[in-house]
Amino acid sequence: MVEAYILVQTEVGRAAEVASRIAEIEGVRQAEDVTGPYDVIVRAYADDIDSLGRLVVARIQRLEGIARTLTCPIVKI
């Protein structure tokens, strides 16, 4: 299994709405609206890195109100 943090920038005033909609997606453990350079931080999981990519590109990035994402896979060193 692969886990990642996905940092999301939203359109102005849409962070809470976007976080709520992301939280409903299968594979998302948590989605919280935050302050700072990113508006929403998501913790997600998938079977492998390709599935994680599909989750981000096909499910999360397509939501209205999202300007950009940055995916940070979790590594266990």
Summary of the structure (lengths in Angstrom):
residues: 77
radius of gyration: 11.5
end to end distance: 15.3
largest distance: 37.5
contacts: 215
relative contact order: 0.32
helix: 27%
strand: 39%
